[in-house]
Amino acid sequence: MAEAIEKAEQLRKDYQSVFNSESGKNVLEDLKKVCFYYDTTINEMPHIMAFNEGQRGVILHIQTKLKLTLEKIKELENDRGQI
């Protein structure tokens, strides 16, 4: 379990290193604009809406990784047995 926590903590640091730089912030903002972070994904065609939600999910995943704390990582590890 400790190894999984260490890997998750390193991955969190990697996300922060990439996306907290000025270039990373610019890239993340661009991704937010094109991946429905600020807009609705609703579309009358279900397959298009599903695709749009998939794009949005990537941005939400990045945002989650950037906000994770070591305490939250440990909590998730304990709750699920994995991260």
C-alpha positions as CSV (number, residue, x, y, z in Angstrom):
1,M,0.0,0.0,0.0
2,A,2.8,2.4,0.8
3,E,4.2,1.9,-2.7
4,A,0.9,2.9,-4.3
5,I,0.7,6.0,-2.1
6,E,4.2,7.0,-3.1
7,K,3.4,6.5,-6.8
8,A,0.2,8.5,-6.5
9,E,2.0,11.3,-4.7
10,Q,4.7,11.4,-7.3
11,L,2.1,11.5,-10.1
12,R,0.3,14.4,-8.3
13,K,3.6,16.3,-8.1
14,D,4.2,15.6,-11.8
15,Y,0.8,17.0,-12.7
16,Q,1.5,20.1,-10.6
17,S,4.9,20.5,-12.1
18,V,3.4,20.5,-15.6
19,F,0.2,22.4,-15.1
20,N,1.4,25.0,-12.5
21,S,4.1,26.4,-14.9
22,E,3.1,29.4,-17.0
23,S,3.1,27.2,-20.2
24,G,1.1,24.5,-18.4
25,K,-1.5,27.1,-17.2
26,N,-1.9,28.3,-20.8
27,V,-2.3,24.8,-22.1
28,L,-4.8,23.9,-19.4
29,E,-6.8,27.0,-20.1
30,D,-6.9,26.2,-23.8
31,L,-7.9,22.6,-23.1
32,K,-10.7,23.9,-20.8
33,K,-12.0,26.0,-23.7
34,V,-12.1,23.2,-26.3
35,C,-13.1,20.4,-23.9
36,F,-16.4,21.7,-22.6
37,Y,-15.1,22.8,-19.1
38,Y,-17.1,26.1,-19.4
39,D,-19.8,24.9,-21.8
40,T,-22.6,22.4,-21.7
41,T,-22.0,19.1,-23.4
42,I,-25.7,18.6,-24.2
43,N,-26.4,17.7,-27.8
44,E,-29.4,16.2,-29.4
45,M,-27.3,13.4,-30.8
46,P,-26.4,11.0,-27.9
47,H,-23.1,9.9,-29.4
48,I,-21.8,13.5,-29.8
49,M,-22.9,14.3,-26.2
50,A,-21.0,11.2,-25.0
51,F,-17.9,12.2,-26.9
52,N,-18.1,15.8,-25.5
53,E,-18.5,14.4,-22.0
54,G,-15.4,12.3,-22.5
55,Q,-13.4,15.3,-23.4
56,R,-14.8,17.2,-20.4
57,G,-13.8,14.2,-18.2
58,V,-10.2,14.6,-19.1
59,I,-10.2,18.2,-17.9
60,L,-12.0,17.2,-14.7
61,H,-9.4,14.5,-14.1
62,I,-6.5,17.0,-14.5
63,Q,-8.2,19.4,-12.1
64,T,-8.7,16.6,-9.6
65,K,-5.0,15.6,-9.8
66,L,-4.0,19.2,-9.2
67,K,-6.1,19.5,-6.1
68,L,-5.2,16.2,-4.5
69,T,-3.5,16.3,-1.2
70,L,-1.3,13.6,0.3
71,E,-4.0,13.1,3.0
72,K,-6.7,12.6,0.3
73,I,-4.5,10.1,-1.5
74,K,-4.0,8.1,1.7
75,E,-7.8,8.2,2.3
76,L,-8.5,6.9,-1.2
77,E,-5.9,4.2,-0.8
78,N,-7.5,3.1,2.5
79,D,-11.1,3.2,1.1
80,R,-10.4,1.4,-2.1
81,G,-7.3,-0.6,-1.5
82,Q,-5.9,1.2,-4.6
83,I,-5.8,4.5,-6.2
